[in-house]
Amino acid sequence: MTGSPSGRAPATSLSRVDDRVLLATCAWFPEGEPGGDLLVAEFARRGVPAHWALWDDPTVDWNRGLVAVRATWDYDSRRDEFLAWAREVPRLLNGAAVFAWNTDKSYLTDLERIGLPVVPTIQAGRHELADALTAYPTSVVKPTVAANGRGVEVVRRGASYEPASVGPWIVQPLVESVRTEGETSVFVLGGRAVSQVRKVPGAGEIRVHEHLGGTTQPVPLDAEATDLAIRVV
């Protein structure tokens, strides 16, 4: 944003010179992710000014602080544009190369190749998809670039199927325990596991996202999950 003649931004501006953390979000969550106010308050408690900013807002000066990508959940329909923005941000946590890798789910095959335990994953384009769907009794099909559970479908072997999403896709066997036990996420900061949550889908779903009826609850750190998370990182 344009500053005042004195060189200092107006006091009401969201891009004050002394801002140190910019939390990148999207137009769907202009005030940040649900619960994002708690993050800003915690930064403030620690003496670190922080605020939310739309990643595609041309008026934001991304040179004014350290940038943390938090709620840019529209990236999957605008991935090239999003990555171009990331490459231009001078102080971006994790870095643009990490986002380029992590926003394409084919990274799972990279992890598998280096010996990490992942759900078996087949990459498939339009011409390979039919064959890939014969690999497992029940498959989960996902676009390689997607977010928030968009495009995830469960397909039984032999069923007539036309994907509702644009490929390419990854195809995995359905892990039935997701329906009953859910999924585990371990948060690793600075090489150390600091917390763990259990995500459980709603009735009739395999997607654990809260907007689809899923729930997320904190649980104690589990030694096995912690060890695996640190190895993956």
C-alpha positions as CSV (number, residue, x, y, z in Angstrom):
1,M,0.0,0.0,0.0
2,T,1.1,3.6,-0.6
3,G,2.6,5.3,2.5
4,S,2.2,8.8,3.6
5,P,4.6,11.6,2.5
6,S,6.6,11.0,5.6
7,G,7.4,7.5,4.4
8,R,5.3,5.9,7.1
9,A,2.0,4.1,6.3
10,P,-1.1,5.6,7.8
11,A,-2.0,4.3,11.2
12,T,-5.1,2.6,9.9
13,S,-3.3,0.7,7.1
14,L,-3.1,-3.0,7.3
15,S,0.4,-2.8,5.9
16,R,2.2,-0.8,8.5
17,V,6.0,-0.5,8.2
18,D,6.4,-2.4,11.5
19,D,4.3,-5.4,10.4
20,R,6.5,-8.5,10.8
21,V,4.2,-11.4,9.9
22,L,1.8,-11.4,7.0
23,L,-0.6,-14.4,7.1
24,A,-1.7,-15.2,3.5
25,T,-5.3,-16.1,3.0
26,C,-7.8,-16.0,0.1
27,A,-11.1,-14.2,-0.7
28,W,-13.1,-17.1,0.8
29,F,-11.5,-16.3,4.2
30,P,-10.7,-12.6,4.2
31,E,-10.4,-12.5,8.0
32,G,-8.3,-15.6,8.0
33,E,-9.1,-19.3,8.6
34,P,-11.7,-20.2,11.2
35,G,-10.0,-19.6,14.5
36,G,-7.4,-17.4,12.9
37,D,-8.1,-14.6,15.4
38,L,-6.4,-16.9,18.0
39,L,-3.3,-17.0,15.9
40,V,-3.1,-13.2,15.6
41,A,-3.8,-12.8,19.3
42,E,-1.0,-15.3,20.1
43,F,1.5,-13.4,17.9
44,A,0.4,-10.2,19.7
45,R,0.9,-11.8,23.1
46,R,4.5,-12.6,22.1
47,G,5.0,-9.0,20.8
48,V,4.9,-9.9,17.1
49,P,2.5,-7.8,15.0
50,A,0.6,-9.9,12.5
51,H,-2.4,-9.6,10.2
52,W,-4.2,-11.5,7.4
53,A,-3.7,-10.5,3.8
54,L,-5.2,-11.9,0.5
55,W,-2.5,-13.5,-1.5
56,D,-3.8,-12.1,-4.7
57,D,-4.4,-8.6,-3.4
58,P,-2.2,-6.3,-5.6
59,T,-2.2,-3.6,-3.0
60,V,-0.4,-5.7,-0.4
61,D,3.4,-5.0,-0.1
62,W,4.8,-8.4,0.6
63,N,8.2,-6.9,1.4
64,R,6.9,-5.6,4.7
65,G,7.1,-8.8,6.7
66,L,7.7,-12.5,6.9
67,V,5.0,-14.3,4.9
68,A,3.3,-17.4,6.2
69,V,0.9,-19.2,3.8
70,R,-2.1,-20.2,5.9
71,A,-5.5,-20.2,4.2
72,T,-5.0,-19.9,0.4
73,W,-7.5,-22.6,-0.3
74,D,-8.4,-21.4,-3.8
75,Y,-4.9,-22.3,-5.1
76,D,-6.0,-25.5,-6.8
77,S,-8.0,-23.7,-9.5
78,R,-5.2,-21.1,-9.9
79,R,-2.1,-23.1,-9.2
80,D,0.2,-21.4,-11.8
81,E,-0.9,-18.0,-10.6
82,F,-0.4,-19.0,-7.0
83,L,3.1,-20.3,-7.6
84,A,4.1,-17.3,-9.6
85,W,3.1,-15.2,-6.6
86,A,5.0,-17.4,-4.2
87,R,8.2,-17.1,-6.3
88,E,7.9,-13.3,-6.0
89,V,7.6,-13.1,-2.2
90,P,11.0,-12.3,-0.8
91,R,10.5,-13.7,2.7
92,L,8.2,-16.7,2.4
93,L,8.2,-19.4,5.0
94,N,9.1,-22.8,3.5
95,G,9.7,-21.3,0.1
96,A,8.1,-21.4,-3.3
97,A,9.8,-24.7,-4.3
98,V,8.1,-26.5,-1.3
99,F,4.7,-25.2,-2.4
100,A,5.3,-26.3,-6.0
101,W,6.1,-29.8,-4.7
102,N,3.4,-30.0,-2.1
103,T,0.5,-28.7,-4.1
104,D,0.7,-31.7,-6.4
105,K,-0.3,-34.9,-4.7
106,S,2.1,-36.9,-6.9
107,Y,4.6,-36.1,-4.1
108,L,3.3,-39.3,-2.5
109,T,5.1,-41.3,-5.1
110,D,8.3,-39.4,-4.3
111,L,8.0,-40.4,-0.7
112,E,7.3,-44.0,-1.6
113,R,10.4,-44.1,-3.8
114,I,12.6,-43.1,-0.9
115,G,11.2,-45.8,1.3
116,L,8.7,-44.0,3.4
117,P,5.4,-45.8,4.2
118,V,2.6,-44.3,2.2
119,V,-0.8,-45.6,1.0
120,P,0.0,-47.3,-2.4
121,T,-0.4,-44.6,-5.0
122,I,-0.9,-44.8,-8.8
123,Q,-0.6,-41.7,-11.0
124,A,-3.0,-41.7,-13.9
125,G,-3.9,-39.5,-16.8
126,R,-7.1,-39.8,-18.9
127,H,-5.8,-42.8,-20.8
128,E,-4.5,-44.7,-17.8
129,L,-7.3,-44.1,-15.4
130,A,-9.5,-47.1,-16.4
131,D,-6.6,-49.5,-15.9
132,A,-5.6,-47.9,-12.6
133,L,-9.2,-48.5,-11.3
134,T,-8.7,-52.3,-11.7
135,A,-5.8,-52.3,-9.2
136,Y,-7.9,-52.4,-6.0
137,P,-11.4,-53.7,-5.0
138,T,-12.4,-50.2,-4.0
139,S,-10.3,-47.1,-5.0
140,V,-10.1,-43.6,-3.9
141,V,-9.6,-41.2,-6.9
142,K,-8.2,-37.7,-6.3
143,P,-7.0,-35.0,-8.7
144,T,-3.3,-34.5,-8.2
145,V,-4.0,-30.8,-7.7
146,A,-7.0,-30.2,-5.4
147,A,-7.7,-28.9,-1.9
148,N,-10.5,-29.1,0.7
149,G,-11.5,-32.6,-0.4
150,R,-12.6,-31.4,-3.8
151,G,-12.8,-34.1,-6.5
152,V,-12.3,-37.0,-4.1
153,E,-14.4,-40.0,-5.2
154,V,-14.8,-43.6,-4.1
155,V,-15.0,-46.1,-7.0
156,R,-15.6,-49.9,-6.9
157,R,-13.8,-52.1,-9.3
158,G,-16.0,-52.8,-12.4
159,A,-18.3,-49.9,-11.7
160,S,-19.2,-47.5,-14.5
161,Y,-17.3,-44.3,-13.8
162,E,-16.7,-40.9,-15.4
163,P,-14.6,-38.6,-13.2
164,A,-16.2,-35.4,-12.1
165,S,-12.9,-33.6,-11.8
166,V,-10.2,-32.7,-14.2
167,G,-7.1,-34.9,-14.1
168,P,-4.5,-36.1,-13.9
169,W,-5.4,-38.1,-10.9
170,I,-3.9,-40.4,-8.2
171,V,-5.6,-43.7,-7.4
172,Q,-5.3,-45.4,-4.0
173,P,-6.9,-48.3,-2.3
174,L,-9.7,-47.3,0.2
175,V,-8.3,-47.6,3.7
176,E,-11.4,-48.7,5.6
177,S,-10.0,-47.6,9.0
178,V,-10.5,-44.0,7.8
179,R,-14.2,-44.4,8.3
180,T,-13.9,-45.7,11.8
181,E,-10.6,-44.6,13.3
182,G,-10.1,-41.5,11.1
183,E,-6.7,-39.9,10.3
184,T,-3.8,-38.7,12.4
185,S,-1.9,-35.4,11.9
186,V,1.3,-34.7,13.8
187,F,2.6,-31.1,13.8
188,V,6.4,-30.9,13.5
189,L,8.1,-27.6,14.1
190,G,11.8,-27.1,14.0
191,G,12.3,-30.9,13.7
192,R,10.3,-31.6,16.9
193,A,6.8,-33.0,17.2
194,V,4.8,-30.6,19.2
195,S,1.1,-31.8,18.9
196,Q,-1.2,-34.3,17.4
197,V,-4.8,-34.4,16.3
198,R,-7.3,-37.1,15.2
199,K,-9.6,-36.3,12.3
200,V,-12.7,-38.4,11.8
201,P,-15.1,-38.1,8.9
202,G,-18.8,-37.6,9.2
203,A,-21.4,-40.3,8.5
204,G,-21.1,-41.8,5.0
205,E,-17.9,-39.9,4.2
206,I,-14.2,-40.6,4.0
207,R,-13.2,-37.0,3.9
208,V,-12.3,-35.6,7.3
209,H,-12.8,-31.9,6.5
210,E,-15.0,-30.1,9.0
211,H,-17.1,-28.4,6.3
212,L,-18.1,-31.9,5.2
213,G,-19.1,-33.0,8.6
214,G,-15.7,-34.2,9.9
215,T,-14.3,-33.5,13.4
216,T,-10.8,-32.7,14.6
217,Q,-9.8,-33.3,18.2
218,P,-6.4,-32.9,19.9
219,V,-4.9,-36.2,21.3
220,P,-1.7,-37.0,23.1
221,L,1.4,-37.4,21.1
222,D,1.8,-41.1,20.1
223,A,5.4,-42.4,19.9
224,E,4.9,-44.3,16.6
225,A,3.1,-41.5,14.8
226,T,5.7,-39.0,16.1
227,D,8.6,-41.1,14.9
228,L,7.0,-41.5,11.4
229,A,6.2,-37.7,11.2
230,I,9.8,-36.7,12.0
231,R,11.2,-39.2,9.5
232,V,8.9,-37.9,6.8
233,V,9.9,-34.3,7.5
